[in-house]
Amino acid sequence: MNALEAALRTLGDELLAAVGRGDWAVADAELETLAQEAVAAVVADRTDDLAALARTAARCHTALSLQNDQSGEAMQRLGQLRMLAVMVAAARSHTPPRPADALPAPAGAILSALESGPRTCPAIVEATGLSAEQVGAVLPELRAAGLVRSWPAGRLTVNALESG
């Protein structure tokens, strides 16, 4: 257990004790400290710290869930812990998009086809001569890179260049 894990364990214990005592100011301060640590770990891309934060948030959330205190104050802190756990989980699962210049070769053909306006996947296939599989494989990468936006239209999906 490294120093951060030990500090997070202590922080979690103090949070649980504060909720148990009904000391909402201390509980809020501990939650704020956990949130600040989570943001710092996300910004610095410290995956090990995010894992430790996820364990602490899960431990505290589980402990509070098992308590019999159904007061609004306790439920609010339980919700805040849940939100923190969800945020940490999202940060841990995030993989940054590849830059546009690292996209596969068919991406250029798809972007060129979309310059004339929004198109469905079959229309992109027709305009580019690419296979449906190639178009289907590249579109998610274009969306992740922020170059294309998509929306449902009946049974089809319409794709367009992202404006801005």
VEXPA-580751 format. One record per residue (C-alpha): x, y, z; residue number from 1; residue in three letters. Coordinates in steps of 0.25 Angstrom, whole numbers. Example, Ala and Ser with C-alpha at 12.3 -4.5 7.8 and 13.67 -1.06 7.14 Angstrom:
<rec><east>49</east><north>-18</north><up>31</up><seq>1</seq><type>ALA</type></rec>
<rec><east>55</east><north>-4</north><up>29</up><seq>2</seq><type>SER</type></rec>
This chain:
<rec><east>0</east><north>0</north><up>0</up><seq>1</seq><type>MET</type></rec>
<rec><east>6</east><north>13</north><up>-4</up><seq>2</seq><type>ASN</type></rec>
<rec><east>5</east><north>27</north><up>3</up><seq>3</seq><type>ALA</type></rec>
<rec><east>-7</east><north>31</north><up>-6</up><seq>4</seq><type>LEU</type></rec>
<rec><east>-15</east><north>18</north><up>-3</up><seq>5</seq><type>GLU</type></rec>
<rec><east>-12</east><north>19</north><up>12</up><seq>6</seq><type>ALA</type></rec>
<rec><east>-17</east><north>34</north><up>11</up><seq>7</seq><type>ALA</type></rec>
<rec><east>-29</east><north>30</north><up>3</up><seq>8</seq><type>LEU</type></rec>
<rec><east>-33</east><north>19</north><up>13</up><seq>9</seq><type>ARG</type></rec>
<rec><east>-32</east><north>29</north><up>25</up><seq>10</seq><type>THR</type></rec>
<rec><east>-40</east><north>39</north><up>17</up><seq>11</seq><type>LEU</type></rec>
<rec><east>-51</east><north>28</north><up>15</up><seq>12</seq><type>GLY</type></rec>
<rec><east>-51</east><north>24</north><up>29</up><seq>13</seq><type>ASP</type></rec>
<rec><east>-52</east><north>39</north><up>34</up><seq>14</seq><type>GLU</type></rec>
<rec><east>-64</east><north>41</north><up>24</up><seq>15</seq><type>LEU</type></rec>
<rec><east>-71</east><north>28</north><up>29</up><seq>16</seq><type>LEU</type></rec>
<rec><east>-69</east><north>33</north><up>43</up><seq>17</seq><type>ALA</type></rec>
<rec><east>-74</east><north>47</north><up>40</up><seq>18</seq><type>ALA</type></rec>
<rec><east>-87</east><north>41</north><up>33</up><seq>19</seq><type>VAL</type></rec>
<rec><east>-89</east><north>32</north><up>45</up><seq>20</seq><type>GLY</type></rec>
<rec><east>-88</east><north>44</north><up>55</up><seq>21</seq><type>ARG</type></rec>
<rec><east>-97</east><north>52</north><up>46</up><seq>22</seq><type>GLY</type></rec>
<rec><east>-85</east><north>62</north><up>45</up><seq>23</seq><type>ASP</type></rec>
<rec><east>-89</east><north>67</north><up>31</up><seq>24</seq><type>TRP</type></rec>
<rec><east>-79</east><north>78</north><up>30</up><seq>25</seq><type>ALA</type></rec>
<rec><east>-67</east><north>68</north><up>32</up><seq>26</seq><type>VAL</type></rec>
<rec><east>-74</east><north>58</north><up>23</up><seq>27</seq><type>ALA</type></rec>
<rec><east>-75</east><north>69</north><up>12</up><seq>28</seq><type>ASP</type></rec>
<rec><east>-60</east><north>73</north><up>14</up><seq>29</seq><type>ALA</type></rec>
<rec><east>-56</east><north>58</north><up>12</up><seq>30</seq><type>GLU</type></rec>
<rec><east>-64</east><north>57</north><up>0</up><seq>31</seq><type>LEU</type></rec>
<rec><east>-58</east><north>70</north><up>-6</up><seq>32</seq><type>GLU</type></rec>
<rec><east>-44</east><north>65</north><up>-3</up><seq>33</seq><type>THR</type></rec>
<rec><east>-47</east><north>51</north><up>-10</up><seq>34</seq><type>LEU</type></rec>
<rec><east>-53</east><north>59</north><up>-22</up><seq>35</seq><type>ALA</type></rec>
<rec><east>-41</east><north>68</north><up>-23</up><seq>36</seq><type>GLN</type></rec>
<rec><east>-32</east><north>56</north><up>-23</up><seq>37</seq><type>GLU</type></rec>
<rec><east>-40</east><north>50</north><up>-34</up><seq>38</seq><type>ALA</type></rec>
<rec><east>-39</east><north>62</north><up>-42</up><seq>39</seq><type>VAL</type></rec>
<rec><east>-24</east><north>63</north><up>-40</up><seq>40</seq><type>ALA</type></rec>
<rec><east>-22</east><north>48</north><up>-44</up><seq>41</seq><type>ALA</type></rec>
<rec><east>-31</east><north>50</north><up>-56</up><seq>42</seq><type>VAL</type></rec>
<rec><east>-23</east><north>62</north><up>-61</up><seq>43</seq><type>VAL</type></rec>
<rec><east>-10</east><north>56</north><up>-58</up><seq>44</seq><type>ALA</type></rec>
<rec><east>-14</east><north>43</north><up>-64</up><seq>45</seq><type>ASP</type></rec>
<rec><east>-10</east><north>35</north><up>-52</up><seq>46</seq><type>ARG</type></rec>
<rec><east>-17</east><north>22</north><up>-54</up><seq>47</seq><type>THR</type></rec>
<rec><east>-12</east><north>15</north><up>-42</up><seq>48</seq><type>ASP</type></rec>
<rec><east>-17</east><north>27</north><up>-33</up><seq>49</seq><type>ASP</type></rec>
<rec><east>-30</east><north>26</north><up>-41</up><seq>50</seq><type>LEU</type></rec>
<rec><east>-31</east><north>11</north><up>-37</up><seq>51</seq><type>ALA</type></rec>
<rec><east>-28</east><north>14</north><up>-22</up><seq>52</seq><type>ALA</type></rec>
<rec><east>-39</east><north>25</north><up>-23</up><seq>53</seq><type>LEU</type></rec>
<rec><east>-49</east><north>15</north><up>-29</up><seq>54</seq><type>ALA</type></rec>
<rec><east>-46</east><north>5</north><up>-18</up><seq>55</seq><type>ARG</type></rec>
<rec><east>-48</east><north>16</north><up>-7</up><seq>56</seq><type>THR</type></rec>
<rec><east>-61</east><north>21</north><up>-14</up><seq>57</seq><type>ALA</type></rec>
<rec><east>-67</east><north>7</north><up>-15</up><seq>58</seq><type>ALA</type></rec>
<rec><east>-63</east><north>3</north><up>-1</up><seq>59</seq><type>ARG</type></rec>
<rec><east>-70</east><north>16</north><up>5</up><seq>60</seq><type>CYS</type></rec>
<rec><east>-82</east><north>15</north><up>-4</up><seq>61</seq><type>HIS</type></rec>
<rec><east>-84</east><north>0</north><up>0</up><seq>62</seq><type>THR</type></rec>
<rec><east>-82</east><north>3</north><up>15</up><seq>63</seq><type>ALA</type></rec>
<rec><east>-92</east><north>15</north><up>14</up><seq>64</seq><type>LEU</type></rec>
<rec><east>-102</east><north>7</north><up>6</up><seq>65</seq><type>SER</type></rec>
<rec><east>-102</east><north>-4</north><up>17</up><seq>66</seq><type>LEU</type></rec>
<rec><east>-105</east><north>6</north><up>28</up><seq>67</seq><type>GLN</type></rec>
<rec><east>-119</east><north>8</north><up>33</up><seq>68</seq><type>ASN</type></rec>
<rec><east>-118</east><north>23</north><up>32</up><seq>69</seq><type>ASP</type></rec>
<rec><east>-128</east><north>27</north><up>22</up><seq>70</seq><type>GLN</type></rec>
<rec><east>-128</east><north>42</north><up>25</up><seq>71</seq><type>SER</type></rec>
<rec><east>-127</east><north>52</north><up>14</up><seq>72</seq><type>GLY</type></rec>
<rec><east>-114</east><north>56</north><up>19</up><seq>73</seq><type>GLU</type></rec>
<rec><east>-108</east><north>42</north><up>18</up><seq>74</seq><type>ALA</type></rec>
<rec><east>-115</east><north>39</north><up>5</up><seq>75</seq><type>MET</type></rec>
<rec><east>-109</east><north>52</north><up>-1</up><seq>76</seq><type>GLN</type></rec>
<rec><east>-95</east><north>47</north><up>3</up><seq>77</seq><type>ARG</type></rec>
<rec><east>-98</east><north>33</north><up>-3</up><seq>78</seq><type>LEU</type></rec>
<rec><east>-102</east><north>40</north><up>-16</up><seq>79</seq><type>GLY</type></rec>
<rec><east>-89</east><north>48</north><up>-16</up><seq>80</seq><type>GLN</type></rec>
<rec><east>-81</east><north>36</north><up>-14</up><seq>81</seq><type>LEU</type></rec>
<rec><east>-88</east><north>29</north><up>-25</up><seq>82</seq><type>ARG</type></rec>
<rec><east>-85</east><north>41</north><up>-35</up><seq>83</seq><type>MET</type></rec>
<rec><east>-71</east><north>41</north><up>-31</up><seq>84</seq><type>LEU</type></rec>
<rec><east>-70</east><north>26</north><up>-34</up><seq>85</seq><type>ALA</type></rec>
<rec><east>-76</east><north>28</north><up>-47</up><seq>86</seq><type>VAL</type></rec>
<rec><east>-67</east><north>39</north><up>-51</up><seq>87</seq><type>MET</type></rec>
<rec><east>-55</east><north>31</north><up>-47</up><seq>88</seq><type>VAL</type></rec>
<rec><east>-60</east><north>19</north><up>-55</up><seq>89</seq><type>ALA</type></rec>
<rec><east>-62</east><north>28</north><up>-67</up><seq>90</seq><type>ALA</type></rec>
<rec><east>-48</east><north>34</north><up>-66</up><seq>91</seq><type>ALA</type></rec>
<rec><east>-42</east><north>20</north><up>-64</up><seq>92</seq><type>ARG</type></rec>
<rec><east>-49</east><north>15</north><up>-77</up><seq>93</seq><type>SER</type></rec>
<rec><east>-46</east><north>27</north><up>-85</up><seq>94</seq><type>HIS</type></rec>
<rec><east>-36</east><north>25</north><up>-96</up><seq>95</seq><type>THR</type></rec>
<rec><east>-32</east><north>38</north><up>-104</up><seq>96</seq><type>PRO</type></rec>
<rec><east>-36</east><north>39</north><up>-118</up><seq>97</seq><type>PRO</type></rec>
<rec><east>-25</east><north>37</north><up>-129</up><seq>98</seq><type>ARG</type></rec>
<rec><east>-21</east><north>50</north><up>-136</up><seq>99</seq><type>PRO</type></rec>
<rec><east>-28</east><north>52</north><up>-149</up><seq>100</seq><type>ALA</type></rec>
<rec><east>-14</east><north>50</north><up>-157</up><seq>101</seq><type>ASP</type></rec>
<rec><east>-13</east><north>36</north><up>-151</up><seq>102</seq><type>ALA</type></rec>
<rec><east>-27</east><north>32</north><up>-156</up><seq>103</seq><type>LEU</type></rec>
<rec><east>-27</east><north>21</north><up>-167</up><seq>104</seq><type>PRO</type></rec>
<rec><east>-27</east><north>24</north><up>-181</up><seq>105</seq><type>ALA</type></rec>
<rec><east>-42</east><north>22</north><up>-184</up><seq>106</seq><type>PRO</type></rec>
<rec><east>-44</east><north>33</north><up>-174</up><seq>107</seq><type>ALA</type></rec>
<rec><east>-40</east><north>43</north><up>-185</up><seq>108</seq><type>GLY</type></rec>
<rec><east>-50</east><north>38</north><up>-195</up><seq>109</seq><type>ALA</type></rec>
<rec><east>-61</east><north>38</north><up>-185</up><seq>110</seq><type>ILE</type></rec>
<rec><east>-58</east><north>52</north><up>-180</up><seq>111</seq><type>LEU</type></rec>
<rec><east>-58</east><north>56</north><up>-195</up><seq>112</seq><type>SER</type></rec>
<rec><east>-72</east><north>49</north><up>-197</up><seq>113</seq><type>ALA</type></rec>
<rec><east>-78</east><north>57</north><up>-185</up><seq>114</seq><type>LEU</type></rec>
<rec><east>-73</east><north>70</north><up>-191</up><seq>115</seq><type>GLU</type></rec>
<rec><east>-85</east><north>71</north><up>-200</up><seq>116</seq><type>SER</type></rec>
<rec><east>-95</east><north>69</north><up>-188</up><seq>117</seq><type>GLY</type></rec>
<rec><east>-100</east><north>59</north><up>-178</up><seq>118</seq><type>PRO</type></rec>
<rec><east>-101</east><north>44</north><up>-183</up><seq>119</seq><type>ARG</type></rec>
<rec><east>-105</east><north>31</north><up>-178</up><seq>120</seq><type>THR</type></rec>
<rec><east>-95</east><north>19</north><up>-178</up><seq>121</seq><type>CYS</type></rec>
<rec><east>-100</east><north>13</north><up>-191</up><seq>122</seq><type>PRO</type></rec>
<rec><east>-99</east><north>27</north><up>-198</up><seq>123</seq><type>ALA</type></rec>
<rec><east>-85</east><north>28</north><up>-193</up><seq>124</seq><type>ILE</type></rec>
<rec><east>-82</east><north>14</north><up>-198</up><seq>125</seq><type>VAL</type></rec>
<rec><east>-87</east><north>18</north><up>-212</up><seq>126</seq><type>GLU</type></rec>
<rec><east>-80</east><north>31</north><up>-212</up><seq>127</seq><type>ALA</type></rec>
<rec><east>-66</east><north>26</north><up>-208</up><seq>128</seq><type>THR</type></rec>
<rec><east>-66</east><north>12</north><up>-214</up><seq>129</seq><type>GLY</type></rec>
<rec><east>-62</east><north>6</north><up>-200</up><seq>130</seq><type>LEU</type></rec>
<rec><east>-69</east><north>-6</north><up>-194</up><seq>131</seq><type>SER</type></rec>
<rec><east>-79</east><north>-4</north><up>-184</up><seq>132</seq><type>ALA</type></rec>
<rec><east>-70</east><north>-11</north><up>-174</up><seq>133</seq><type>GLU</type></rec>
<rec><east>-59</east><north>-1</north><up>-177</up><seq>134</seq><type>GLN</type></rec>
<rec><east>-68</east><north>11</north><up>-175</up><seq>135</seq><type>VAL</type></rec>
<rec><east>-74</east><north>4</north><up>-162</up><seq>136</seq><type>GLY</type></rec>
<rec><east>-60</east><north>2</north><up>-157</up><seq>137</seq><type>ALA</type></rec>
<rec><east>-55</east><north>17</north><up>-159</up><seq>138</seq><type>VAL</type></rec>
<rec><east>-68</east><north>25</north><up>-155</up><seq>139</seq><type>LEU</type></rec>
<rec><east>-66</east><north>22</north><up>-140</up><seq>140</seq><type>PRO</type></rec>
<rec><east>-52</east><north>27</north><up>-141</up><seq>141</seq><type>GLU</type></rec>
<rec><east>-56</east><north>39</north><up>-148</up><seq>142</seq><type>LEU</type></rec>
<rec><east>-67</east><north>42</north><up>-138</up><seq>143</seq><type>ARG</type></rec>
<rec><east>-56</east><north>40</north><up>-127</up><seq>144</seq><type>ALA</type></rec>
<rec><east>-47</east><north>49</north><up>-133</up><seq>145</seq><type>ALA</type></rec>
<rec><east>-58</east><north>60</north><up>-133</up><seq>146</seq><type>GLY</type></rec>
<rec><east>-58</east><north>61</north><up>-149</up><seq>147</seq><type>LEU</type></rec>
<rec><east>-72</east><north>54</north><up>-151</up><seq>148</seq><type>VAL</type></rec>
<rec><east>-85</east><north>54</north><up>-144</up><seq>149</seq><type>ARG</type></rec>
<rec><east>-96</east><north>44</north><up>-145</up><seq>150</seq><type>SER</type></rec>
<rec><east>-111</east><north>43</north><up>-142</up><seq>151</seq><type>TRP</type></rec>
<rec><east>-122</east><north>33</north><up>-144</up><seq>152</seq><type>PRO</type></rec>
<rec><east>-132</east><north>35</north><up>-155</up><seq>153</seq><type>ALA</type></rec>
<rec><east>-142</east><north>23</north><up>-155</up><seq>154</seq><type>GLY</type></rec>
<rec><east>-134</east><north>10</north><up>-157</up><seq>155</seq><type>ARG</type></rec>
<rec><east>-122</east><north>17</north><up>-163</up><seq>156</seq><type>LEU</type></rec>
<rec><east>-111</east><north>27</north><up>-157</up><seq>157</seq><type>THR</type></rec>
<rec><east>-108</east><north>40</north><up>-163</up><seq>158</seq><type>VAL</type></rec>
<rec><east>-94</east><north>45</north><up>-163</up><seq>159</seq><type>ASN</type></rec>
<rec><east>-89</east><north>59</north><up>-165</up><seq>160</seq><type>ALA</type></rec>
<rec><east>-76</east><north>67</north><up>-163</up><seq>161</seq><type>LEU</type></rec>
<rec><east>-75</east><north>73</north><up>-150</up><seq>162</seq><type>GLU</type></rec>
<rec><east>-77</east><north>88</north><up>-151</up><seq>163</seq><type>SER</type></rec>
<rec><east>-67</east><north>97</north><up>-143</up><seq>164</seq><type>GLY</type></rec>
